[in-house]
Amino acid sequence: MINRDCTLGFLIGLSMGAACALLFAPMSGEEARQRIKDTANEGTGYLREQGAALKTQATNLVDTTRKTAQGLKDQVNDAVKSGRQAFQESRTNATPMDA
C-alpha cells in the first residue's frame, strides 16, 4: 500500500512538473536575444539619466562650495584689514611711556 501511494504521488508530481515545464518553456533564441537587447537598452538609458543627474548635482555642489569659500575668504580679508587698521590706530594713539 505504501509503495502504491508513493508511486501514485511520484506520477502526479511528474505530470505536474511536465505541465509546468510546457507552460513555462524558455523562449526561442531570437526572443531571448531581443529581450536581452531591450533590457540592455533600458539599463543604458537609466545609466545616462542617472549620470546626467549626478553631473547636475556635482555642478551645483561645486558652485555652492565656491560661493561659500569666496564668502569665507572675504570675511577673513575683512578681519585682517580691520586688525591691521586697529593695530595702526593703536600705534598712532599710543603715548610714549615716561622713563
C-alpha positions in Angstrom: 0.0 0.0 0.0 2.8 2.4 0.9 4.6 1.6 -2.4 1.4 2.2 -4.4 0.8 5.6 -2.7 4.4 6.6 -3.2 4.3 5.6 -6.8 1.0 7.5 -7.3 2.4 10.6 -5.7 5.5 10.3 -7.8 3.4 10.1 -11.0 1.2 13.0 -10.0 4.3 15.1 -9.3 5.9 14.1 -12.5 2.9 15.0 -14.6 2.5 18.4 -12.8 6.2 19.1 -13.4 5.8 18.3 -17.1 2.8 20.5 -17.3 4.7 23.4 -15.7 7.6 22.8 -18.0 5.4 23.2 -21.0 3.7 26.3 -19.7 6.9 28.0 -18.7 9.1 26.7 -21.5 12.0 29.0 -22.3 11.6 31.4 -25.2 13.3 31.0 -28.5 16.8 32.2 -29.1 15.6 35.2 -31.1 13.2 36.2 -28.4 15.9 35.8 -25.7 18.3 38.0 -27.7 15.7 40.7 -28.2 14.8 40.6 -24.5 18.5 40.9 -23.6 18.9 43.8 -26.1 15.8 45.6 -24.7 17.0 45.2 -21.1 20.5 46.4 -22.0 19.0 49.5 -23.8 16.8 50.2 -20.8 19.8 49.9 -18.5 21.9 52.2 -20.7 19.1 54.8 -20.7 18.8 54.6 -17.0 22.6 55.0 -16.5 22.6 58.0 -18.8 19.8 59.6 -16.9 21.5 59.0 -13.6 24.8 60.2 -14.9 23.2 63.5 -16.1 21.5 63.9 -12.7 24.8 63.2 -10.9 26.6 65.7 -13.1 24.0 68.4 -12.3 24.3 67.7 -8.6 28.1 67.8 -8.7 28.0 71.1 -10.7 25.6 72.6 -8.1 27.8 71.4 -5.2 30.9 72.9 -6.8 29.1 76.2 -7.4 27.8 76.3 -3.8 31.3 75.4 -2.4 32.9 78.1 -4.5 30.4 80.7 -3.3 30.9 79.6 0.3 34.7 79.6 0.0 34.6 83.1 -1.6 32.4 84.4 1.3 34.8 82.9 3.9 37.7 84.4 2.0 36.1 87.8 2.0 35.3 87.6 5.7 38.9 86.6 6.5 40.2 89.5 4.4 37.9 91.9 6.1 39.0 90.7 9.5 42.7 91.0 8.6 42.1 94.5 7.2 40.2 95.5 10.4 43.0 94.0 12.5 45.7 96.0 10.6 43.7 99.1 10.9 43.2 98.7 14.6 46.9 98.0 15.1 47.8 101.1 13.1 45.4 103.2 15.2 46.7 101.8 18.4 50.3 102.7 17.4 49.2 106.1 16.3 47.3 106.8 19.5 49.8 105.3 21.9 51.7 107.6 24.2 55.3 107.1 24.9 56.0 105.8 28.4 57.8 108.1 30.7 61.1 106.7 31.8 
